[in-house]
Amino acid sequence: MSISQRTSFFAATSLFAAAAVSLAGCCCTECGSEVRTDQLQVTGAGVEATGGDLGGISALEVKPSKVFVAGRPVSSGPKSATATATVNTASVAIDVLQRFMTGTFSSEAQHQSDPENFFDIHLHMTPIWESRSSLTERWLYVEQASAQALDKPYRQRVYRLAAVGGNQVSSEVFEFADGKPLVHAGKWQAPQAFDALERKDIVAREGCALLLTYDGSIFKGATDGQSCLTDFRGAKYTTSEAIISPAGLLTWDRGWNAKGEQVWGATKGGYNFLRVTE
């Protein structure tokens, strides 16, 4: 990432943090977005390259912990009083993150202010498998679609949130094993429909787990270097950056080729998804 790119995202970070106070509960059609970016033009890149997936902030000071593999915390032996307190603190953080992430979000305001560089994307996230969840583990179904094709989402994922300890929560990304995610389109409106699925029905995107750190008002985190491999649109790996607050999500996903050149994604900043509904 160049100095100018990093500075731009830092600026967007400050604006988004401020917006968390002023925009909480505000419909995106009523609020203006200060985040500006240029979309890297790649022939045939399509909406998938808009950077709307939940990710982390590799350019920031947050570093993924090496003692957690694919978002699963390592533990051994009986819990001491200190360990129990840590779990309790972590469960508070995961509660807050789940609340921040649950709802419907839209980049409509950003699209209206800069239609050449941003698509109008709708993002839905809802808890699933609540009977299989715990104080330190949660599951979310995530669906993204263009405003012009809401019934045909271009990205569908399952996220596993795991309390890492203290104020950190790991987010692991899963895809549907059958390769036919469209059969679940719209099920964010009836999350109990996922009860029929088993753990074997989703597959983890290895190396793409995220670590999100809570500072008392917002979460921010990062993918780990070049660990999230892909072959989408000529990329070798992807990097993701995100800030999550009560107001919504600021996300920035990019694809890089073997030479470290960006081949898809926004070039100067992230997508600003403002909360539409709880």
C-alpha positions as CSV (number, residue, x, y, z in Angstrom):
1,M,0.0,0.0,0.0
2,S,1.4,3.4,-1.0
3,I,1.7,6.3,1.5
4,S,-1.1,8.2,-0.3
5,Q,-3.4,5.1,-0.1
6,R,-2.7,4.6,3.6
7,T,-3.3,8.3,4.4
8,S,-6.6,8.2,2.5
9,F,-7.9,5.2,4.4
10,F,-6.7,6.8,7.7
11,A,-8.7,9.9,6.8
12,A,-11.7,7.7,6.0
13,T,-11.2,5.9,9.3
14,S,-11.5,9.2,11.2
15,L,-14.6,10.3,9.3
16,F,-16.3,6.9,9.9
17,A,-15.5,6.9,13.6
18,A,-17.1,10.4,13.8
19,A,-20.0,9.2,11.8
20,A,-20.6,6.4,14.3
21,V,-21.9,9.0,16.7
22,S,-23.8,11.2,14.3
23,L,-25.2,8.6,11.9
24,A,-26.2,5.8,14.4
25,G,-29.7,4.8,13.5
26,C,-29.9,7.2,10.5
27,C,-31.1,5.9,7.1
28,C,-28.4,6.1,4.5
29,T,-30.7,7.9,2.1
30,E,-30.8,10.8,4.6
31,C,-27.1,11.0,5.4
32,G,-24.2,12.1,3.2
33,S,-21.0,10.1,2.9
34,E,-17.6,11.8,3.2
35,V,-15.7,8.8,2.0
36,R,-14.5,9.2,-1.6
37,T,-12.6,6.7,-3.7
38,D,-11.7,5.8,-7.3
39,Q,-12.7,2.3,-8.4
40,L,-9.9,0.5,-10.2
41,Q,-11.1,-0.2,-13.7
42,V,-10.6,-3.8,-14.7
43,T,-12.3,-5.1,-17.7
44,G,-15.1,-7.5,-16.7
45,A,-14.3,-7.1,-13.0
46,G,-18.0,-6.7,-12.2
47,V,-19.6,-6.1,-8.9
48,E,-17.7,-8.8,-7.1
49,A,-14.6,-6.6,-7.0
50,T,-16.3,-3.7,-5.2
51,G,-14.8,-4.5,-1.8
52,G,-18.0,-5.2,0.0
53,D,-17.0,-8.3,2.0
54,L,-16.2,-8.1,5.7
55,G,-12.5,-7.8,6.2
56,G,-9.8,-6.2,8.3
57,I,-7.2,-3.4,8.2
58,S,-3.8,-4.8,7.3
59,A,-2.4,-1.2,7.0
60,L,-3.3,-0.4,10.6
61,E,-1.4,-1.4,13.7
62,V,-3.7,-4.3,14.5
63,K,-1.9,-7.6,13.9
64,P,-3.5,-11.1,13.9
65,S,-2.5,-13.3,16.7
66,K,-0.4,-16.3,15.7
67,V,-1.8,-18.5,18.5
68,F,-5.2,-18.7,16.8
69,V,-5.7,-20.9,13.8
70,A,-8.6,-20.2,11.4
71,G,-10.3,-18.2,14.1
72,R,-10.2,-21.0,16.7
73,P,-8.8,-20.0,20.1
74,V,-6.2,-22.4,21.5
75,S,-6.8,-23.4,25.1
76,S,-5.7,-26.2,27.5
77,G,-6.3,-27.2,31.1
78,P,-8.9,-25.9,33.6
79,K,-9.7,-22.2,33.5
80,S,-8.3,-20.1,36.3
81,A,-10.2,-17.1,37.7
82,T,-8.2,-14.8,35.4
83,A,-9.0,-17.0,32.4
84,T,-12.7,-17.0,33.3
85,A,-12.7,-13.2,33.5
86,T,-11.0,-13.0,30.1
87,V,-13.7,-15.2,28.6
88,N,-16.4,-13.0,30.2
89,T,-14.7,-9.9,28.7
90,A,-14.4,-11.6,25.3
91,S,-18.1,-12.6,25.4
92,V,-19.0,-9.0,25.9
93,A,-17.0,-8.0,22.9
94,I,-18.6,-10.7,20.7
95,D,-22.0,-9.6,21.9
96,V,-21.3,-6.0,20.8
97,L,-19.8,-7.1,17.4
98,Q,-22.8,-9.3,16.6
99,R,-25.1,-6.4,17.4
100,F,-23.1,-4.0,15.2
101,M,-23.0,-6.6,12.3
102,T,-26.7,-7.6,12.5
103,G,-29.0,-5.7,10.1
104,T,-29.4,-4.3,6.6
105,F,-26.8,-1.9,5.3
106,S,-26.4,0.1,2.0
107,S,-23.8,2.1,0.1
108,E,-26.6,4.1,-1.6
109,A,-25.5,7.4,-0.2
110,Q,-21.9,6.9,-1.3
111,H,-23.1,5.8,-4.8
112,Q,-25.3,8.9,-5.1
113,S,-22.4,11.2,-4.1
114,D,-19.9,9.4,-6.4
115,P,-21.7,7.1,-8.9
116,E,-18.7,6.6,-11.1
117,N,-16.6,5.0,-8.4
118,F,-19.2,3.2,-6.2
119,F,-21.9,0.7,-6.9
120,D,-25.2,0.8,-4.9
121,I,-24.8,-2.4,-2.9
122,H,-27.2,-3.8,-0.3
123,L,-25.7,-5.9,2.6
124,H,-27.7,-8.1,4.9
125,M,-26.3,-9.9,7.9
126,T,-28.3,-12.0,10.4
127,P,-27.4,-14.5,13.1
128,I,-28.0,-18.2,12.3
129,W,-27.5,-21.5,14.2
130,E,-28.3,-19.8,17.5
131,S,-28.9,-23.2,19.2
132,R,-25.3,-24.1,18.2
133,S,-23.8,-20.9,19.4
134,S,-22.3,-20.1,22.8
135,L,-20.9,-17.2,24.8
136,T,-17.8,-17.3,22.8
137,E,-19.0,-18.4,19.3
138,R,-21.6,-17.0,16.9
139,W,-22.6,-17.6,13.3
140,L,-23.9,-15.1,10.8
141,Y,-25.3,-15.4,7.3
142,V,-24.1,-12.6,5.0
143,E,-25.7,-11.7,1.6
144,Q,-24.7,-8.9,-0.8
145,A,-26.6,-7.8,-3.9
146,S,-26.6,-4.9,-6.3
147,A,-29.6,-2.6,-5.9
148,Q,-30.5,-3.5,-9.5
149,A,-30.7,-7.3,-8.7
150,L,-31.6,-7.7,-5.1
151,D,-33.0,-11.2,-5.8
152,K,-29.7,-12.4,-7.2
153,P,-27.0,-11.7,-4.6
154,Y,-23.5,-11.9,-6.0
155,R,-21.9,-12.8,-2.7
156,Q,-23.2,-15.2,0.0
157,R,-21.1,-16.2,3.0
158,V,-21.3,-17.6,6.5
159,Y,-19.2,-15.9,9.2
160,R,-18.0,-17.6,12.4
161,L,-17.3,-15.1,15.2
162,A,-15.1,-16.5,17.9
163,A,-14.1,-14.6,21.1
164,V,-10.3,-14.6,21.1
165,G,-9.8,-13.0,24.5
166,G,-10.0,-9.5,26.0
167,N,-11.4,-7.1,23.4
168,Q,-10.7,-9.2,20.3
169,V,-13.0,-11.3,18.1
170,S,-11.9,-13.5,15.3
171,S,-14.1,-13.7,12.1
172,E,-13.7,-16.8,9.9
173,V,-15.3,-16.8,6.4
174,F,-17.1,-19.8,5.0
175,E,-18.6,-20.6,1.6
176,F,-21.4,-23.0,0.8
177,A,-19.9,-26.5,0.0
178,D,-22.5,-27.3,-2.8
179,G,-21.4,-24.3,-4.9
180,K,-25.0,-23.2,-5.2
181,P,-25.5,-20.4,-2.7
182,L,-28.3,-18.8,-4.7
183,V,-30.7,-21.4,-3.2
184,H,-30.3,-19.5,0.1
185,A,-31.0,-16.1,-1.5
186,G,-33.3,-14.0,0.7
187,K,-33.1,-16.3,3.7
188,W,-31.7,-13.5,5.8
189,Q,-35.4,-12.8,6.3
190,A,-36.0,-16.2,7.7
191,P,-32.7,-17.3,9.4
192,Q,-34.3,-20.4,10.9
193,A,-34.2,-21.9,7.4
194,F,-30.5,-22.5,8.0
195,D,-31.2,-24.9,10.8
196,A,-31.4,-27.7,8.2
197,L,-27.8,-27.1,7.2
198,E,-24.9,-28.9,9.0
199,R,-21.4,-27.8,9.6
200,K,-20.2,-30.0,6.8
201,D,-22.3,-27.9,4.4
202,I,-20.0,-24.9,4.6
203,V,-16.2,-24.7,3.8
204,A,-13.8,-22.3,5.4
205,R,-11.7,-20.0,3.2
206,E,-8.4,-21.0,4.8
207,G,-6.1,-18.1,5.5
208,C,-8.9,-15.5,5.3
209,A,-9.7,-15.4,9.0
210,L,-9.9,-11.9,10.5
211,L,-9.0,-10.5,13.9
212,L,-11.2,-7.6,15.0
213,T,-10.2,-5.4,17.9
214,Y,-12.7,-3.4,19.9
215,D,-11.5,0.0,21.3
216,G,-14.8,0.7,23.2
217,S,-16.6,2.3,20.3
218,I,-15.6,0.6,17.1
219,F,-14.0,-2.6,15.8
220,K,-11.2,-2.7,13.3
221,G,-9.0,-5.6,12.1
222,A,-7.0,-7.1,9.2
223,T,-6.3,-10.1,7.1
224,D,-2.9,-11.5,7.6
225,G,-0.5,-10.5,4.7
226,Q,-0.9,-12.7,1.7
227,S,-2.6,-15.6,3.4
228,C,-6.0,-15.2,1.8
229,L,-5.5,-16.9,-1.6
230,T,-7.8,-16.5,-4.6
231,D,-7.9,-16.9,-8.3
232,F,-10.7,-14.3,-8.9
233,R,-10.1,-12.0,-11.8
234,G,-6.4,-12.8,-12.1
235,A,-5.6,-12.2,-8.5
236,K,-3.3,-14.4,-6.4
237,Y,-4.4,-13.2,-3.0
238,T,-6.7,-10.7,-1.4
239,T,-6.4,-8.2,1.4
240,S,-9.3,-6.8,3.4
241,E,-9.7,-3.9,5.8
242,A,-12.8,-2.9,7.8
243,I,-14.1,-0.6,10.5
244,I,-17.4,-1.7,12.2
245,S,-19.5,0.6,14.3
246,P,-23.1,1.2,15.3
247,A,-23.5,3.3,12.2
248,G,-22.4,0.6,9.8
249,L,-19.3,-0.8,8.1
250,L,-16.4,0.8,6.2
251,T,-14.8,-2.0,4.2
252,W,-12.0,-2.2,1.6
253,D,-11.2,-5.5,-0.3
254,R,-8.6,-5.7,-3.0
255,G,-7.1,-8.4,-5.2
256,W,-3.4,-8.6,-6.0
257,N,-1.5,-10.5,-8.6
258,A,1.8,-12.4,-8.2
259,K,3.8,-9.2,-8.7
260,G,2.0,-7.4,-5.9
261,E,0.0,-5.3,-8.4
262,Q,-3.7,-4.5,-7.6
263,V,-6.0,-6.0,-10.2
264,W,-9.4,-5.3,-8.7
265,G,-11.0,-3.4,-5.9
266,A,-11.2,0.3,-5.0
267,T,-7.9,2.2,-5.2
268,K,-8.2,5.0,-2.7
269,G,-10.5,3.9,0.0
270,G,-13.3,1.6,1.2
271,Y,-17.0,1.2,0.7
272,N,-19.2,2.9,3.3
273,F,-22.2,0.7,4.2
274,L,-24.6,2.7,6.4
275,R,-27.1,1.0,8.5
276,V,-30.7,1.0,7.1
277,T,-32.4,-1.3,9.6
278,E,-31.6,-3.2,12.8
